Amino acid sequence: MSRRTVVNIGPFHPLQEEAEFFQLYVDGETVVDVDVRISFNHRGIEKLDESKTFDQVPFVVERVCGICSASHPLAYIQAVEEIAHVEVPERALYLRTIVNELERIHSHLLWVGLAGHFLGYNTVFMWVWKYREPVMDILEIATGSRVNYANCKVGGVRRDMTREQLDRIAQVSDELLGPLDMLTRAVLDDPILHARLKKVGVLTPQAAKAYGATGPTARGSGVPIDVRRDDPYAAYDRLAWEVITAPDGDVFSKTVVRLRECFEAVRIIKQCVRDIPGGAIDAHVAAIPPGEGVGHVEAPRGETFHYVRSDGSNRPVRHKVRAPSFNNIPTFKASCIGQQIPDVAITLASVDPCYSCTERMCRVVDAESLRPRYTWSDLVRLSQQKTAELRKKW
């Protein structure tokens, strides 16, 4: 007679870079159910934004995620530009595209390197870290920072790029093609990686659609969705590129999608450098009228969605963020069940999860009356009380 055993992953685990908690219900070595518990991190970014001016918010939201620090500000800014009916200068649209595609390369390479490390294939990890470094360098050259770029603003961008900077970006992008080809062939030809990644963590197209999966998680299941094509923004509708998909829905397919998307990103960047027009980079928006707007961007992990409401003051009265991980993480209920325990960690990592992106407040209610057990003041008091207790121990 079989009996279920509970195996815990988290709330801290060496292969998951943030706080999360998964309870695996296993029969022998086979996972038969999984309980996903997230939202351990709550930084209050949405509420914090209500105390910032429209021009200050981009500096806050680029810290929602360190690997999507171009995507979140752009989605927010596009929502505000929708409210104000702003026509962004052409040159600014191309500059936005360049930074977002450089970010896509650095994010995808980071994932491939970490995936190699998770599997004990540290040669891939070291290769990727070497070839990702020039991408980070040109992001710093172009924006002043390797991680938080602070280059986007309502109406355009904050700083232009010189022809010398643009040529350097094109040169590094060209030089990246050889290493990308080598990495891709290493993945496609290595029998060990095939054994560890193929038919592992399969997410069927039907499950991907049912869970609302997005980005490489959906495209790795053969679902051809991409905001850059489906609802074009920046300069994407002016450029030639392809939506990358893979059919099998396993970890191997997600890996192939990310590697092939790096080639498309290089293709996009080179076109932007070649075709970028001259002219202004800022529409100089003076005020934001009352209204509502939405903006969405194809971040490296998938669709990032921002909703903004304005009452005509200089600050948003509501700002709602939905990051791609909020959609992709629940797919574990479909991709992990039926897997062996050793394959669960790489399956969890295959969606490139950002757990802090899923932050949501929890309300404690009485199970019978459904009335809140704690008010906001109670939570503040308990937090201060806990801090005082910890200080005594120090």
FISE-187388 format. One line per 3 residues: their letters; for each residue x, y, z of N, C-alpha, C. Coordinates in steps of 0.001 Angstrom, whole numbers. Layout:
BEGIN
a	X Y Z X Y Z X Y Z  ...
END
This chain:
BEGIN
msr	853 -1197 0 0 0 0 886 1242 0  657 2148 -963 1483 3346 -1071 1051 4377 -32  1960 5193 375 1672 6224 1358 2399 7499 962
rtv	1695 8614 1017 2295 9889 641 3290 10367 1694  4369 10929 1199 5359 11557 2059 5474 13021 1647  5702 13895 2612 5857 15317 2329 7336 15660 2278
vni	7760 16294 1192 9127 16779 1036 9059 18299 870  9750 19010 1735 9722 20477 1695 10888 21022 879  10598 21991 35 11626 22794 -645 11405 24233 -198
gpf	12331 24761 579 12193 26102 1108 11824 26071 2582  11569 27245 3202 11514 28548 2536 12852 29084 2033  13953 28403 2380 15245 28767 1793 15870 27513 1204
hpl	16269 27615 -51 16815 26464 -754 17949 26958 -1642  19067 26225 -1718 20225 26717 -2480 19961 26959 -3966  18952 26296 -4551 18678 26492 -5965 17565 27492 -6217
qee	16973 28028 -5171 15968 29079 -5331 16514 30322 -4637  16746 31381 -5427 17513 32517 -4913 16728 33408 -3965  15419 33186 -3829 14608 34007 -2937 13780 33102 -2022
aef	13110 33733 -1060 12288 32975 -129 11032 32463 -825  10813 31174 -748 9628 30517 -1285 9453 29204 -527  8314 28564 -714 8068 27327 25 7179 26414 -815
fql	7713 25254 -1150 6950 24260 -1898 6884 22985 -1058  5682 22491 -899 5510 21187 -260 5186 20171 -1351  6085 19204 -1507 5883 18142 -2481 5261 16945 -1782
yvd	4175 16446 -2322 3563 15222 -1827 3999 14101 -2770  4764 13160 -2240 5401 12164 -3098 4961 10762 -2722  4901 9934 -3742 4652 8503 -3577 5908 7819 -4061
get	6742 7386 -3129 8068 6906 -3502 8914 8097 -3938  9356 8089 -5186 10134 9197 -5732 9303 10079 -6660  8029 9748 -6824 7191 10460 -7784 6331 11503 -7090
vvd	6351 12723 -7632 5539 13818 -7086 4095 13621 -7537  3169 13568 -6586 1749 13381 -6916 942 14650 -6674  1510 15607 -5929 846 16894 -5736 1888 17880 -5226
vdv	1601 19165 -5381 2523 20202 -4925 1715 21379 -4405  2144 21897 -3267 1512 23077 -2673 2493 24235 -2804  2110 25264 -3554 2984 26401 -3839 2646 27535 -2880
ris	3635 27994 -2128 3420 29107 -1196 4464 30195 -1482  3960 31347 -1867 4851 32443 -2226 4469 33689 -1420  4912 34841 -1873 4631 36130 -1219 5285 36248 155
fnh	6478 35675 324 7225 35872 1564 7821 37278 1621  8054 37865 465 8603 39224 411 7484 40210 100  7351 41234 913 6420 42315 582 7111 43637 863
rgi	7364 44384 -191 8091 45643 -48 7180 46862 -175  5905 46622 -471 4951 47726 -527 5202 48703 -1649  5696 48219 -2784 6063 49129 -3875 4850 49856 -4445
ekl	3741 49147 -4621 2556 49801 -5179 2092 50953 -4290  2066 50723 -2982 1660 51774 -2044 2692 52888 -2000  3957 52530 -2026 5022 53526 -2004 4914 54469 -3192
des	4530 53931 -4352 4440 54758 -5560 3405 55864 -5433  2393 55656 -4585 1366 56687 -4416 1916 57926 -3717  3091 57801 -3085 3715 58958 -2427 4808 59585 -3282
ktf	4998 59061 -4488 6023 59579 -5394 5383 60329 -6559  6120 61263 -7133 5624 61940 -8321 5692 60991 -9508  4981 61347 -10576 4985 60489 -11759 6408 60290 -12284
dqv	7264 61285 -12114 8632 61175 -12620 9534 60383 -11690  9159 60256 -10421 9968 59496 -9466 9665 58000 -9499  8446 57642 -9870 8024 56240 -9821 8932 55311 -10626
pfv	9401 55685 -11843 10266 54750 -12584 11495 54299 -11813  12047 55157 -10945 13219 54773 -10162 12857 53717 -9116  11601 53716 -8671 11145 52724 -7700 10835 51403 -8394
ver	10054 51452 -9483 9580 50199 -10094 10690 49440 -10815  11792 50108 -11162 12878 49326 -11757 13552 48434 -10727  13188 48639 -9453 13698 47773 -8387 12716 46673 -7997
vcg	11605 46556 -8726 10730 45402 -8538 11525 44132 -8795  12371 44170 -9836 13173 43003 -10202 14472 43472 -10832  15589 42939 -10386 16887 43365 -10900 17178 42898 -12306
ics	16407 41923 -12822 16637 41437 -14179 15582 41997 -15132  14612 42719 -14611 13582 43356 -15450 13559 44856 -15179  14713 45443 -14871 14748 46834 -14457 14638 47815 -15620
ash	14536 47305 -16852 14137 48158 -17976 12671 47928 -18309  12184 46726 -18098 10825 46357 -18498 9762 47000 -17617  9937 46948 -16300 8922 47504 -15408 8757 49016 -15582
pla	9835 49804 -15605 9636 51242 -15834 8969 51539 -17173  9323 50786 -18215 8737 51057 -19526 7242 50763 -19521  6830 49663 -18880 5401 49350 -18816 4653 50433 -18042
yiq	5217 50882 -16927 4599 51961 -16149 4504 53237 -16978  5589 53579 -17634 5638 54824 -18406 4638 54800 -19553  4503 53655 -20197 3536 53555 -21290 2104 53713 -20776
ave	1846 53259 -19548 524 53458 -18959 257 54946 -18732  1254 55657 -18211 1097 57097 -17974 983 57849 -19302  1753 57441 -20286 1684 58088 -21608 323 57875 -22261
eia	-320 56743 -21952 -1673 56519 -22464 -2656 57506 -21840  -2486 57779 -20549 -3359 58741 -19877 -3185 60129 -20484  -1941 60520 -20723 -1635 61885 -21184 -1649 62028 -22705
hve	-1914 60928 -23437 -1941 60946 -24906 -645 61539 -25469  472 60982 -24993 1786 61492 -25374 2271 60822 -26660  2838 61608 -27556 3493 61063 -28746 4998 61092 -28502
vpe	5572 59931 -28309 6986 59824 -27955 7850 59997 -29207  8928 60777 -29128 9809 60941 -30293 10372 59608 -30788  10543 59506 -32096 11005 58257 -32716 12354 57799 -32154
ral	13265 58723 -31984 14598 58333 -31508 14510 57688 -30120  13642 58221 -29278 13478 57660 -27939 12940 56236 -28007  12047 55958 -28963 11506 54599 -29107 12610 53606 -29450
ylr	13531 53994 -30312 14645 53117 -30678 15590 52918 -29494  15842 53992 -28734 16735 53877 -27585 16121 52957 -26520  14818 53064 -26315 14142 52156 -25382 14305 50704 -25829
tiv	14167 50470 -27110 14265 49109 -27641 15652 48526 -27427  16680 49313 -27669 18060 48830 -27507 18302 48359 -26073  17937 49192 -25102 18188 48838 -23700 17386 47604 -23297
nel	16130 47521 -23740 15307 46370 -23372 15826 45072 -23987  16385 45131 -25185 16923 43906 -25793 18272 43527 -25190  19084 44503 -24814 20308 44177 -24086 19965 43495 -22763
eri	18918 43996 -22111 18479 43362 -20865 18014 41932 -21111  17324 41692 -22237 16855 40339 -22545 18041 39384 -22698  19095 39829 -23370 20280 38983 -23542 20908 38668 -22189
hsh	21095 39700 -21387 21757 39477 -20090 20906 38590 -19182  19593 38722 -19244 18710 37897 -18425 18721 36443 -18895  18587 36223 -20187 18565 34847 -20705 19902 34140 -20465
llw	20997 34860 -20660 22299 34243 -20418 22469 33905 -18940  22006 34818 -18077 22077 34532 -16646 21320 33250 -16322  20121 33094 -16904 19345 31883 -16634 20069 30638 -17128
vgl	20614 30677 -18351 21306 29509 -18896 22495 29130 -18009  23237 30130 -17553 24376 29856 -16687 23961 29218 -15372  22905 29762 -14756 22430 29197 -13496 21860 27795 -13697
agh	21177 27578 -14813 20645 26237 -15090 21782 25229 -15194  22890 25614 -15863 24058 24741 -15928 24609 24447 -14546  24647 25475 -13698 25141 25300 -12329 24227 24364 -11543
flg	22901 24523 -11711 21948 23668 -11003 22154 22196 -11350  22561 21949 -12611 22714 20576 -13084 24118 20027 -12840  24980 20857 -12242 26351 20420 -12031 27228 20592 -13253
ynt	26742 21339 -14240 27486 21564 -15488 28122 22948 -15383  29125 23088 -14529 29679 24398 -14224 30504 24990 -15359  30851 24173 -16352 31522 24725 -17528 30598 25710 -18244
vfm	29326 25337 -18388 28349 26249 -18992 28225 27512 -18158  28173 27355 -16842 28079 28510 -15947 29238 29479 -16188  30454 28965 -16274 31618 29836 -16447 31661 30454 -17842
wvw	31278 29681 -18860 31195 30245 -20207 30235 31436 -20230  29050 31211 -19702 28012 32248 -19764 28441 33500 -19016  29032 33325 -17836 29436 34515 -17079 30513 35306 -17829
kyr	31356 34609 -18559 32380 35306 -19345 31746 36104 -20483  30821 35498 -21212 30276 36143 -22408 29149 37127 -22086  28581 37013 -20890 27559 37976 -20469 28179 39292 -20023
epv	29434 39247 -19589 30075 40441 -19027 30142 41619 -20007  30509 41427 -21280 30507 42573 -22207 29132 43199 -22372  28066 42407 -22269 26710 42956 -22357 26465 43899 -21184
mdi	26864 43480 -19985 26716 44340 -18816 27559 45608 -18950  28737 45461 -19553 29616 46624 -19739 28994 47669 -20656  28376 47224 -21757 27813 48230 -22664 26516 48820 -22100
lei	25807 48077 -21264 24673 48676 -20557 25160 49801 -19648  26300 49577 -18994 26865 50623 -18141 27348 51802 -18973  27957 51519 -20117 28420 52606 -20994 27242 53452 -21473
atg	26151 52794 -21817 25011 53501 -22418 24126 54198 -21392  24010 53618 -20179 23051 54158 -19210 23690 54624 -17909  24926 54205 -17643 25573 54582 -16393 25490 53521 -15318
srv	24763 52423 -15583 24616 51373 -14572 24489 50014 -15236  24950 48975 -14545 24862 47617 -15066 23521 46967 -14758  22773 47500 -13792 21554 46822 -13359 20338 47743 -13419
nya	20357 48848 -12695 19238 49789 -12685 19572 50951 -13608  18926 51006 -14757 19398 51858 -15855 18904 53298 -15769  17740 53531 -15183 17225 54881 -14966 17255 55727 -16235
nck	16967 55094 -17382 17062 55839 -18640 15708 56222 -19218  14615 55682 -18638 13287 55878 -19211 12516 56928 -18418  11739 57736 -19099 10895 58725 -18433 9628 58908 -19242
vgg	8611 59489 -18609 7367 59762 -19318 7648 60742 -20452  7376 60308 -21672 7597 61166 -22831 8853 60866 -23610  9709 59949 -23107 10931 59652 -23852 11966 58941 -23016
vrr	13214 59392 -23143 14316 58841 -22353 15097 59989 -21731  15859 59681 -20688 16565 60730 -19943 17874 61138 -20595  18492 60205 -21300 19788 60552 -21902 19914 59896 -23271
dmt	20585 60595 -24160 20797 60115 -25525 22020 59198 -25559  22220 58550 -26683 23432 57764 -26918 24172 58375 -28096  25465 58508 -27925 26286 59040 -29008 26481 57976 -30084
req	26944 58417 -31264 27242 57453 -32326 28335 56493 -31883  29281 56973 -31092 30349 56104 -30592 29774 55007 -29685  28843 55385 -28807 28210 54395 -27935 27401 53386 -28752
ldr	26653 53862 -29729 25841 52977 -30562 26716 52000 -31343  27827 52503 -31885 28736 51622 -32633 29348 50564 -31717  29650 50942 -30488 30199 49992 -29531 29170 48912 -29206
iaq	27906 49302 -29074 26831 48333 -28818 26726 47358 -29980  26784 47873 -31211 26707 47005 -32390 27898 46058 -32445  29075 46554 -32090 30286 45724 -32121 30197 44580 -31118
vsd	29803 44889 -29873 29690 43848 -28846 28609 42841 -29234  27513 43324 -29813 26441 42416 -30246 26952 41459 -31311  27734 41970 -32254 28325 41122 -33295 29250 40074 -32687
ell	30088 40521 -31756 31056 39612 -31141 30381 38535 -30296  29132 38778 -29909 28404 37818 -29088 27863 36644 -29893  27745 36805 -31197 27128 35758 -32018 27910 34443 -31969
gpl	29243 34521 -31995 30060 33305 -31929 29851 32535 -30634  30002 33198 -29463 29742 32493 -28199 28313 31972 -28078  27328 32732 -28575 25946 32261 -28529 25781 30988 -29356
dml	26423 30947 -30511 26352 29760 -31355 26992 28565 -30659  28125 28806 -29998 28809 27734 -29283 27950 27202 -28135  27351 28118 -27356 26498 27702 -26251 25282 26926 -26745
tra	24679 27414 -27808 23488 26759 -28344 23820 25357 -28825  24944 25206 -29549 25336 23874 -30025 25689 22959 -28856  26280 23531 -27803 26617 22723 -26627 25354 22144 -25995
vld	24297 22953 -25949 23041 22472 -25372 22361 21475 -26302  22326 21797 -27591 21614 20944 -28537 22295 19605 -28771  23629 19551 -28578 24376 18338 -28915 24779 17495 -27709
dpi	24648 18026 -26485 25178 17321 -25320 24197 16255 -24841  24584 14976 -24875 23651 13904 -24463 23291 13973 -22986  24206 14509 -22150 23906 14608 -20722 22792 15624 -20489
lha	22887 16781 -21160 21837 17787 -21022 20517 17278 -21596  20589 16525 -22673 19359 15931 -23228 18702 15022 -22187  19515 14210 -21531 18982 13270 -20552 18371 13990 -19349
rlk	18960 15131 -18969 18493 15851 -17778 17356 16817 -18059  17197 17232 -19329 16234 18297 -19630 15065 17867 -20500  15268 16870 -21359 14182 16462 -22247 13145 15628 -21485
kvg	11875 15899 -21780 10728 15223 -21155 10683 15453 -19642  11351 16503 -19189 11351 16872 -17769 10528 18145 -17597  9616 18147 -16638 8825 19334 -16347 7961 19777 -17505
vlt	7291 18847 -18159 6517 19167 -19360 5280 19993 -18997  5129 21119 -19690 3933 21955 -19599 3266 21910 -20969  2124 21273 -21046 1452 21116 -22330 906 22467 -22799
pqa	664 22625 -24101 61 23882 -24593 -1273 24180 -23918  -2065 23138 -23678 -3360 23333 -23027 -3177 23870 -21603  -2207 23300 -20864 -1954 23759 -19493 -1381 25167 -19502
aka	-502 25462 -20455 76 26805 -20552 -1019 27856 -20735  -1990 27543 -21579 -3100 28477 -21805 -4011 28544 -20588  -4268 27417 -19971 -5170 27385 -18812 -4617 28196 -17646
yga	-3303 28139 -17447 -2684 28877 -16347 -2315 30303 -16737  -2495 30665 -17995 -2142 32011 -18444 -646 32234 -18478  120 31177 -18783 1583 31295 -18841 1985 32315 -19899
tgp	3149 32881 -19705 3599 33936 -20601 5103 33827 -20823  5612 34525 -21843 7038 34551 -22116 7588 33215 -22576  8883 32952 -22319 9492 31682 -22723 8799 30459 -22137
tar	8128 30614 -20990 7394 29491 -20411 6279 29049 -21341  5555 30010 -21928 4487 29676 -22880 5056 29295 -24234  6036 30061 -24704 6600 29794 -26038 7342 28468 -26077
gsg	7877 28025 -24919 8502 26713 -24847 7500 25581 -24931  6205 25919 -24803 5136 24938 -24994 4449 25121 -26343  5102 25855 -27238 4559 26039 -28580 3468 27083 -28689
vpi	3260 27890 -27643 2228 28936 -27671 2880 30237 -28137  2581 30716 -29347 3328 31844 -29937 2800 33203 -29498  2946 33540 -28226 2516 34850 -27746 3732 35708 -27430
dvr	3651 36990 -27777 4744 37926 -27523 4177 39334 -27655  4227 40109 -26576 3649 41455 -26585 4300 42320 -27660  5583 42118 -27906 6287 42946 -28896 5656 42846 -30273
rdd	5081 41687 -30595 4401 41505 -31872 2893 41701 -31755  2297 41205 -30661 845 41194 -30535 265 42574 -30229  999 43405 -29510 575 44785 -29231 1822 45650 -29240
pya	2352 45955 -30424 3693 46550 -30545 3856 47854 -29769  5035 48038 -29237 5418 49259 -28529 6862 49560 -28905  7404 50652 -28363 8767 51083 -28710 8926 51041 -30228
ayd	10012 50424 -30728 10245 50416 -32177 10062 49038 -32796  9424 48103 -32071 9381 46714 -32527 8611 46533 -33834  7597 47366 -34087 6842 47206 -35331 7558 47815 -36532
rla	8722 48395 -36308 9520 48962 -37384 10690 48058 -37763  10803 46906 -37081 11971 46041 -37228 11560 44646 -37676  12528 43913 -38251 12295 42532 -38688 12832 41575 -37622
wev	11972 40728 -37105 12388 39736 -36110 11294 38681 -36023  11573 37590 -35319 10638 36474 -35246 10328 36109 -33797  9107 35640 -33570 8725 35072 -32277 9241 33631 -32229
ita	10039 33315 -31216 10669 32003 -31105 9782 31066 -30272  9542 29885 -30788 8796 28867 -30044 9521 27523 -30124  9155 26641 -29235 9615 25243 -29263 8428 24378 -28868
pdg	8327 23160 -29386 7055 22434 -29294 6827 21557 -28069  7864 21170 -27345 7718 20045 -26428 7299 20414 -25005  7431 21674 -24614 6973 22095 -23292 7842 21671 -22134
dvf	8989 21023 -22400 9858 20572 -21312 10933 21619 -21028  11801 21328 -20053 12859 22273 -19690 13802 22490 -20864  14036 21447 -21663 14895 21580 -22825 14329 22611 -23801
skt	13031 22566 -24056 12408 23517 -24981 12517 24947 -24464  12350 25142 -23172 12475 26483 -22599 13903 26997 -22742  14869 26093 -22617 16272 26470 -22799 16537 26894 -24236
vvr	16042 26121 -25180 16227 26440 -26605 15598 27783 -26941  14406 28040 -26424 13728 29314 -26693 14580 30480 -26220  15105 30388 -25006 15892 31505 -24476 17176 31732 -25285
lre	17844 30668 -25663 19070 30823 -26443 18779 31413 -27817  17744 30932 -28478 17404 31459 -29801 16893 32892 -29731  16251 33244 -28618 15808 34633 -28460 16985 35589 -28324
cfe	18103 35103 -27828 19302 35951 -27765 19761 36343 -29171  19688 35414 -30118 20039 35738 -31508 19083 36787 -32070  17791 36655 -31775 16823 37634 -32257 17068 38996 -31617
avr	17469 39006 -30343 17761 40264 -29663 18936 40969 -30323  19978 40209 -30672 21121 40801 -31396 20658 41379 -32731  19797 40645 -33413 19265 41106 -34696 18499 42422 -34531
iik	17694 42512 -33486 16921 43733 -33226 17848 44901 -32905  18837 44662 -32043 19753 45728 -31633 20512 46284 -32833  21009 45417 -33678 21781 45872 -34843 20916 46708 -35793
qcv	19654 46322 -35951 18757 47125 -36783 18509 48494 -36155  18348 48526 -34833 18124 49802 -34151 19316 50732 -34314  20521 50195 -34147 21734 51004 -34301 21847 51524 -35728
rdi	21496 50688 -36695 21594 51077 -38104 20537 52111 -38500  19311 51945 -38012 18188 52736 -38514 17735 53856 -37591  18367 54019 -36428 17880 54997 -35460 17852 56400 -36076
pgg	16715 57089 -35965 16635 58433 -36536 17243 59469 -35599  17471 60643 -36115 17919 61752 -35279 16727 62424 -34623  16978 63568 -34006 15885 64334 -33425 15828 64268 -31918
aid	14703 64721 -31383 14517 64840 -29936 14405 63472 -29281  14646 63441 -27980 14505 62202 -27211 13463 62346 -26110  12804 63506 -26028 11866 63757 -24930 10731 64648 -25406
ahv	9492 64248 -25086 8325 65052 -25448 8041 66152 -24427  8772 66166 -23310 8646 67189 -22266 7199 67314 -21786  6718 66262 -21151 5361 66235 -20616 5324 67052 -19327
aai	4459 68044 -19272 4423 68960 -18125 3510 68466 -17017  2404 67829 -17363 1439 67399 -16345 667 66189 -16861  135 65426 -15927 -652 64241 -16261 -2111 64520 -15916
ppg	-3013 64445 -16870 -4424 64707 -16593 -5081 63544 -15855  -6315 63728 -15366 -7027 62596 -14755 -7288 61510 -15791  -7293 60277 -15341 -7589 59174 -16251 -6940 57882 -15812
egv	-7130 56842 -16614 -6564 55529 -16361 -5769 55082 -17581  -4700 54340 -17345 -3907 53809 -18441 -3309 52466 -18095  -3054 51670 -19101 -2370 50387 -18907 -1170 50333 -19853
ghv	-128 49694 -19402 1045 49472 -20236 1537 48057 -20032  1913 47400 -21107 2510 46076 -20936 3687 45916 -21880  4646 45163 -21395 5947 45012 -22050 6333 43543 -22008
eap	7009 43072 -23056 7529 41701 -23076 8882 41691 -22367  8827 41494 -21043 10047 41370 -20251 10722 40043 -20581  11965 39830 -20147 12623 38545 -20424 11824 37336 -19968
rge	11068 37466 -18861 10283 36337 -18360 8888 36271 -18966  8454 37339 -19643 7121 37359 -20220 6451 38707 -20028  5135 38728 -20148 4403 39992 -20120 4394 40623 -18725
tfh	4882 41860 -18657 4783 42685 -17460 3673 43696 -17675  2738 43764 -16735 1536 44578 -16901 1461 45614 -15781  1232 46889 -16149 1091 47961 -15168 -194 48740 -15430
yvr	-923 49012 -14356 -2128 49840 -14420 -1883 51087 -13569  -2227 52261 -14108 -2028 53526 -13393 -3315 54344 -13462  -3693 54936 -12329 -4828 55863 -12306 -4364 57215 -11779
sdg	-4795 58274 -12441 -4414 59638 -12077 -5657 60440 -11738  -5524 61346 -10748 -6626 62266 -10428 -6307 63693 -10863  -5249 63843 -11649 -4863 65162 -12127 -3793 65825 -11290
snr	-3405 65211 -10168 -2310 65744 -9355 -986 65284 -9951  93 65504 -9212 1406 65114 -9738 1837 63724 -9280  873 62942 -8710 1193 61600 -8232 87 60625 -8625
pvr	442 59362 -8863 -610 58379 -9152 -1422 58086 -7896  -2741 57919 -8059 -3569 57547 -6911 -3691 56029 -6803  -3336 55322 -7871 -3307 53851 -7832 -2332 53352 -8876
hkv	-1526 52402 -8481 -562 51780 -9392 -562 50285 -9101  -918 49496 -10094 -1007 48049 -9944 8 47380 -10851  759 46421 -10303 1796 45726 -11057 1477 44242 -11099
rap	1554 43651 -12292 1479 42194 -12398 2667 41721 -13219  3612 41111 -12535 4830 40627 -13175 4588 39247 -13783  5405 38831 -14767 5184 37534 -15421 5270 36342 -14477
sfn	6105 36426 -13440 6222 35293 -12512 4904 35003 -11808  4055 36015 -11647 2765 35802 -10989 1912 34831 -11800  2084 34822 -13128 1378 33871 -13983 2118 32551 -14119
nip	3442 32622 -14199 4212 31426 -14539 4410 30463 -13369  4537 30984 -12160 4808 30113 -11011 3686 29106 -10766  2402 29482 -10889 1351 28466 -10667 1402 27288 -11637
tfk	2114 27416 -12759 2205 26291 -13696 2927 25104 -13086  3587 25296 -11926 4250 24171 -11267 3254 23068 -10934  1986 23455 -10715 966 22446 -10420 787 21491 -11596
asc	1092 21974 -12794 964 21128 -13979 2278 20463 -14363  3408 21175 -14189 4684 20667 -14693 5428 19779 -13704  5160 19923 -12401 5905 19136 -11406 5248 17811 -11075
igq	3922 17761 -11156 3217 16531 -10800 3549 15436 -11821  3950 14282 -11304 4381 13185 -12160 5882 13124 -12343  6603 14151 -11873 8055 14175 -11996 8714 13432 -10838
qip	9977 13091 -11025 10777 12522 -9953 11348 13650 -9100  11572 13391 -7835 12061 14423 -6916 13315 15130 -7434  14326 14402 -7967 15536 15105 -8428 15291 16091 -9575
dva	14160 15938 -10295 13883 16826 -11428 13067 18046 -11035  12606 18108 -9797 11714 19201 -9412 12435 20536 -9369  13665 20565 -8823 14365 21839 -8670 14592 22518 -10020
itl	15028 21772 -11048 15264 22386 -12353 13934 22740 -13024  12874 21986 -12708 11550 22339 -13233 11075 23653 -12625  11286 23831 -11324 10942 25095 -10683 11743 26243 -11285
asv	13003 25987 -11553 13870 27041 -12100 13577 27331 -13565  12897 26418 -14255 12746 26544 -15707 11906 27733 -16136  11048 28261 -15252 10258 29440 -15605 11009 30719 -15247
dpc	12246 30589 -14754 13041 31737 -14326 12255 32568 -13311  11843 31952 -12193 10912 32640 -11286 11562 33792 -10534  10794 34833 -10357 11183 35946 -9474 10133 35981 -8375
ysc	10463 35462 -7211 9454 35315 -6164 9053 36655 -5561  9987 37610 -5487 9612 38917 -4949 8678 39655 -5899  8642 39253 -7181 7708 39857 -8129 6262 39466 -7832
ter	6067 38464 -7004 4712 37985 -6730 4182 38548 -5420  4831 39571 -4894 4455 40065 -3571 2990 40490 -3535  2298 40049 -2532 923 40437 -2287 707 40490 -772
mcr	-94 41426 -328 -441 41486 1095 -1418 40365 1439  -1302 39818 2625 -2235 38810 3119 -3059 39406 4253  -4336 39061 4295 -5198 39527 5368 -5612 38335 6210
vvd	-5443 38431 7523 -5804 37361 8438 -7253 37578 8867  -8111 36595 8578 -9522 36724 8912 -9958 35560 9793  -11010 35773 10560 -11591 34717 11368 -12290 33715 10457
aes	-12040 32438 10669 -12553 31415 9763 -14078 31352 9760  -14713 31699 10883 -16174 31594 10974 -16882 32892 10567  -16439 34005 11146 -17119 35278 10867 -16598 35984 9617
lrp	-15387 35578 9169 -14706 36199 8026 -14345 37658 8283  -14354 38054 9545 -13950 39417 9885 -12433 39475 10071  -11813 40595 9717 -10354 40714 9880 -9936 40552 11337
ryt	-8888 39785 11564 -8374 39583 12917 -7467 40718 13354  -6796 41338 12404 -5839 42387 12726 -6107 43608 11854  -6048 44790 12464 -6115 46034 11711 -4707 46428 11290
wsd	-4622 47488 10472 -3302 47988 10064 -2488 48402 11295  -3147 49060 12254 -2452 49496 13477 -1935 48304 14265  -2725 47223 14289 -2285 46012 14993 -1010 45450 14362
lvr	-974 45413 13027 198 44875 12336 1435 45730 12597  1263 47060 12608 2388 47955 12915 2873 47719 14334  1929 47608 15283 2294 47386 16686 3039 46065 16855
lsq	2556 45000 16223 3215 43697 16332 4609 43734 15720  4756 44447 14612 6067 44557 13969 7047 45289 14875  6600 46389 15466 7470 47149 16370 7822 46335 17610
qkt	6853 45571 18105 7091 44720 19271 8145 43656 18961  8051 43061 17769 9024 42044 17375 10414 42652 17229  10483 43845 16653 11777 44524 16500 12409 44792 17870
ael	11600 45240 18817 12115 45504 20170 12653 44246 20814  11960 43117 20623 12423 41845 21185 13750 41416 20578  13893 41616 19270 15153 41241 18611 16308 42116 19077
rkk	16029 43393 19303 17099 44292 19764 17626 43882 21136  16735 43370 21977 17172 42914 23310 18132 41732 23174  17879 40853 22190 18748 39697 21982 20111 40123 21438
w	20128 41203 20628 21406 41672 20080 22321 42152 21199
END
